[in-house]
Amino acid sequence: MKYHIFIGSTLDDLKNERKVLPRIVMELGHIPVMADYLDDTARNSQNLLQKVIEECDYFVALVANKYSAADGKILPLVTQCSIAVKKGIPILALVIDEKARSTQAKKEQDPALIHKLDSFKAKLRECPCETWLNIPDLCQKAQSLLVQELNINVRPGWVKTEKLIDPTVANEISRLSSENDALRRRIRIDDGELVNRLRDQLKHAIKVLALNKVTLSFYYASGDNWENSRQFRYIRIFKLLVPELALGKNTAEISRFLGTVLNPDLDKTVRKDYPTPSNSIKKIMADFSMLKLVRCINDEEAVDKEIWEITEYGKELYSAYRMRQLEKALVKKPEN
């Protein structure tokens, strides 16, 4: 799954900082979008900007100490954020720390504009927000903020057209649809017996995942050995991987994803190649396969021929688990 991520900020005072954010977005496997190349003098510029933001999945707002541009124009970021709010696009804020060093040329001097800037920053801090001191700190905070938000607040995103219209995918969907219809007919005929049996089976599988743990270590880009060994419940790893395995992932991609998401030390960046041990990842996937939650397919064209994908039973179990989590909200606390 890929996301379009809009990056908005002032232009004059954050030229260097703006260069690193698109790189971070691309390294995470997503697509950066910026308004730099839009002609703001065109008659339909506002409609075009609105359409560009509307088609994005997330909005990153980078703010320092300027509210107006060198030519006296008011910060375009305010307008861009307003569009994102109206269209329901999640805003992620990166606000400069008050302790950060900055030249007078990069600071607002007009008291009225300073007041507007402070008010704008206060609104941004109500969103998922991080403060930064310098460019290295900005890179780390931006990556951490994006990884957390992309996993907590999942958006529709997009996939390549050929994957949507691949005949093998269409045939598989048709086959699964037929199997689903047949299963529904059997459930109706058996008057709920199969439903109860499946429900008990799902409960048992969820219990097995909740009780068993696996130890993962982490290899950082700046390190020379495995560090921060932690135990994680199988149920947590499974619920994280379900969306990722919808289109299939190889062992290296799963290692990279879990290393990034489960990294217990956000002050350190995990390395790109196998930040978690490959043998641990293969053990996890083998256990999931034994429980019929995932299956391994061979892709002759891929470098790593082991491609893991979620099964229909795995989707049913994930659905049952999520329903149990949501139903907890229905349990009323006793009144005092």
C-alpha positions in Angstrom: 0.0 0.0 0.0 1.4 3.4 -1.0 0.3 6.8 0.3 0.4 10.3 -1.2 1.8 12.6 1.6 1.5 16.4 1.1 4.4 18.5 2.5 3.6 22.1 3.3 5.7 24.8 4.9 7.1 28.3 4.5 9.6 28.6 1.6 12.2 31.3 2.5 13.2 30.2 6.0 13.0 26.4 5.6 14.7 25.7 2.2 17.1 23.1 3.6 14.6 21.5 5.9 12.1 21.0 3.0 14.7 19.0 1.1 14.9 16.2 3.6 11.2 15.5 4.1 10.5 14.2 0.6 13.5 11.8 1.0 12.1 10.4 4.2 8.7 9.9 2.7 10.2 8.0 -0.3 12.5 5.9 2.0 9.3 4.8 3.8 8.0 3.6 0.4 5.4 6.4 -0.2 5.0 9.4 -2.5 5.8 13.0 -1.5 3.6 15.8 -2.9 4.5 19.5 -2.8 2.9 22.7 -4.1 6.3 24.2 -5.2 5.6 23.7 -8.9 2.1 25.0 -9.0 1.6 28.3 -10.6 -0.1 30.4 -8.0 -0.8 33.2 -10.5 -3.0 31.0 -12.7 -6.7 31.7 -12.7 -7.6 28.2 -11.4 -4.6 27.9 -9.0 -6.8 27.6 -5.9 -8.9 24.8 -7.4 -5.8 23.0 -8.5 -4.2 23.2 -5.1 -7.4 22.0 -3.5 -7.6 19.0 -5.8 -3.9 18.1 -5.2 -4.4 18.1 -1.4 -7.8 16.3 -1.6 -6.2 13.4 -3.4 -3.5 13.0 -0.7 -3.8 10.6 2.3 -1.8 12.6 4.9 -0.7 16.3 5.3 2.7 17.2 6.9 2.9 20.8 8.2 6.5 22.0 8.8 6.6 25.3 10.8 9.4 27.5 12.1 9.4 31.2 13.0 8.0 32.9 9.9 4.4 33.7 9.2 4.9 35.8 6.0 7.1 35.4 3.0 9.9 37.8 1.9 7.4 39.5 -0.5 5.0 40.1 2.4 2.5 37.4 1.4 0.8 35.5 4.3 2.0 32.0 4.9 0.4 29.7 2.3 0.5 26.8 4.8 -2.4 28.3 6.6 -4.6 28.0 3.5 -3.3 24.5 2.8 -4.0 23.3 6.3 -7.6 24.7 6.0 -8.1 22.7 2.8 -6.8 19.6 4.5 -9.1 20.0 7.5 -12.2 20.6 5.3 -11.4 17.4 3.3 -10.7 15.3 6.4 -7.0 14.8 5.6 -5.0 13.9 8.8 -2.5 16.6 9.6 0.9 15.8 11.1 2.8 18.8 12.6 6.5 19.4 12.8 6.9 22.6 14.9 10.3 24.1 15.6 11.4 23.9 19.2 11.6 27.2 21.2 15.2 26.3 22.1 16.3 25.9 18.4 18.9 28.3 17.1 17.6 30.7 14.4 18.9 33.9 12.8 16.9 37.1 13.1 16.2 37.0 9.3 14.3 33.8 9.8 12.2 35.1 12.6 9.0 37.2 12.4 9.5 40.8 13.7 5.9 42.2 13.5 4.1 41.6 16.9 0.8 41.1 15.1 2.3 38.4 12.8 4.0 36.8 15.8 0.7 36.5 17.6 -0.9 34.9 14.5 2.0 32.5 14.2 1.7 31.5 17.8 -2.0 30.9 17.4 -1.4 28.8 14.3 1.3 26.7 16.1 -1.2 26.1 19.0 -3.7 24.7 16.6 -1.1 22.4 15.0 -0.1 21.1 18.4 -3.6 19.7 18.8 -2.8 17.3 15.9 -0.1 14.5 16.1 2.9 16.7 16.6 6.7 16.7 17.2 9.1 19.5 17.9 12.6 19.6 16.3 15.9 21.5 17.0 17.9 21.0 13.8 17.8 19.0 10.5 19.1 15.7 11.9 16.5 15.9 14.7 13.8 16.8 12.2 14.7 13.7 10.1 14.3 11.5 13.1 11.1 13.1 14.4 9.5 13.1 10.9 10.2 9.4 10.4 8.9 8.4 13.8 5.8 10.6 13.4 5.0 9.2 10.0 5.5 5.5 10.9 3.3 5.8 14.0 0.5 7.7 12.2 0.5 5.4 9.1 0.0 2.4 11.3 -2.5 3.9 13.7 -4.6 5.9 11.3 -4.7 3.7 8.2 -5.9 5.5 5.0 -7.2 4.1 1.6 -3.9 4.6 -0.3 -3.5 3.1 -3.7 -2.0 0.1 -5.5 -0.8 -0.3 -9.1 -3.5 -0.7 -11.8 -2.0 -4.0 -13.1 -2.4 -5.5 -9.6 -6.1 -4.6 -9.6 -6.8 -6.1 -13.1 -4.4 -9.1 -13.0 -6.4 -12.0 -14.4 -5.0 -14.3 -11.7 -6.2 -12.0 -9.0 -9.6 -11.7 -10.6 -9.8 -15.6 -10.8 -8.8 -15.9 -7.2 -11.4 -13.4 -6.1 -14.0 -15.3 -8.1 -13.0 -18.6 -6.5 -13.0 -17.2 -3.0 -16.4 -15.6 -3.7 -17.8 -19.0 -4.8 -16.3 -20.6 -1.7 -17.8 -17.9 0.5 -21.3 -18.4 -1.1 -21.0 -22.2 -0.6 -20.0 -21.7 3.1 -22.9 -19.4 3.7 -25.3 -21.9 2.2 -23.9 -24.7 4.5 -24.2 -22.4 7.5 -27.9 -21.8 6.8 -28.5 -25.5 6.2 -26.7 -26.6 9.4 -28.8 -24.0 11.4 -25.8 -22.3 13.0 -23.8 -25.4 13.9 -20.9 -24.4 11.7 -21.0 -20.9 13.0 -20.6 -22.0 16.5 -17.8 -24.4 15.6 -16.0 -21.7 13.7 -16.5 -19.2 16.5 -15.0 -21.7 19.0 -12.1 -22.4 16.7 -11.4 -18.6 16.3 -11.5 -18.1 20.0 -9.0 -20.9 20.6 -6.7 -19.5 17.9 -6.8 -16.0 19.4 -6.0 -17.4 22.8 -3.0 -19.3 21.4 -1.7 -16.1 19.8 -2.3 -14.1 23.0 -0.5 -16.6 25.2 2.6 -17.2 23.1 5.5 -14.8 22.7 8.6 -14.4 20.5 11.8 -12.6 21.2 13.0 -10.0 18.6 16.3 -8.2 18.6 17.1 -5.0 16.7 20.0 -4.0 14.5 20.5 -0.2 14.2 22.2 1.7 11.4 24.7 3.0 13.8 25.3 -0.3 15.6 27.5 -3.3 15.1 25.5 -6.0 16.8 21.9 -7.0 17.9 20.4 -4.9 20.6 17.3 -4.3 22.7 15.9 -7.8 22.7 12.2 -7.7 23.6 9.4 -10.2 23.8 6.3 -9.5 21.8 3.0 -11.4 21.8 2.1 -13.2 18.6 -1.3 -11.5 18.6 0.3 -8.1 18.4 2.6 -9.1 15.5 -0.3 -10.8 13.7 -2.6 -7.7 13.9 0.3 -5.5 12.6 1.0 -7.8 9.7 -2.6 -8.4 8.4 -2.8 -5.1 6.3 0.7 -5.6 5.1 0.1 -9.1 3.8 -3.0 -8.2 1.8 -0.8 -7.9 -1.3 2.0 -10.2 -0.1 5.4 -9.4 1.5 8.7 -11.3 1.4 10.7 -12.1 4.5 13.1 -9.1 4.1 10.1 -6.7 3.8 8.4 -8.2 6.9 11.7 -7.9 8.8 12.0 -4.2 7.8 8.4 -3.4 8.6 8.5 -5.1 12.1 11.9 -3.5 12.8 10.5 -0.1 12.1 7.2 -0.4 13.9 8.3 -2.3 17.0 11.6 -0.4 17.4 11.8 0.1 21.2 14.3 3.0 20.9 12.9 5.7 18.7 16.1 7.7 19.2 17.9 5.2 16.9 17.1 4.3 13.3 17.1 0.6 12.4 19.2 -0.5 9.4 17.4 -1.2 6.1 18.4 -4.8 5.5 17.0 -7.2 8.1 16.8 -5.0 11.2 15.2 -8.0 12.9 16.7 -11.5 12.6 15.7 -13.4 9.5 15.5 -16.7 11.4 13.1 -15.1 14.0 10.9 -13.8 11.2 10.8 -17.1 9.4 9.8 -18.8 12.7 7.0 -16.4 13.2 5.7 -16.9 9.7 6.0 -20.7 10.0 3.9 -20.6 13.2 1.3 -18.5 11.5 1.3 -20.9 8.5 0.8 -23.8 10.9 -2.2 -22.0 12.3 -3.5 -21.6 8.7 -3.4 -17.8 9.1 -0.9 -17.2 6.3 0.5 -19.1 3.3 3.8 -19.0 1.4 3.8 -18.7 -2.4 6.8 -18.8 -4.6 7.5 -15.9 -7.0 10.2 -16.9 -9.5 10.7 -13.3 -10.6 11.3 -12.0 -7.1 14.8 -11.8 -5.5 13.4 -13.3 -2.3 11.1 -16.0 -3.6 9.3 -16.5 -0.3 6.2 -14.4 -0.5 3.8 -14.5 2.4 0.2 -13.5 2.2 -2.9 -13.6 4.5 -5.4 -16.5 4.1 -9.1 -16.1 4.2 -9.1 -17.8 7.6 -6.5 -15.3 8.7 -8.8 -12.5 7.7 -11.7 -14.1 9.6 -9.6 -14.4 12.7 -8.4 -10.8 12.4 -12.1 -9.7 12.0 -13.1 -11.7 15.1 -10.2 -10.2 17.1 -11.1 -6.7 16.1 -14.8 -7.3 16.9 -13.8 -8.4 20.4 -11.8 -5.3 20.9 -14.6 -3.0 19.7 -17.2 -4.8 21.8 -15.2 -3.9 25.0 -16.6 -0.4 24.6 -20.1 -1.8 25.1 -19.3 -3.0 28.5 -20.7 -0.4 30.9 -18.7 0.5 34.1 -20.7 0.2 37.3 -22.0 3.5 38.5 -20.5 4.9 41.7 
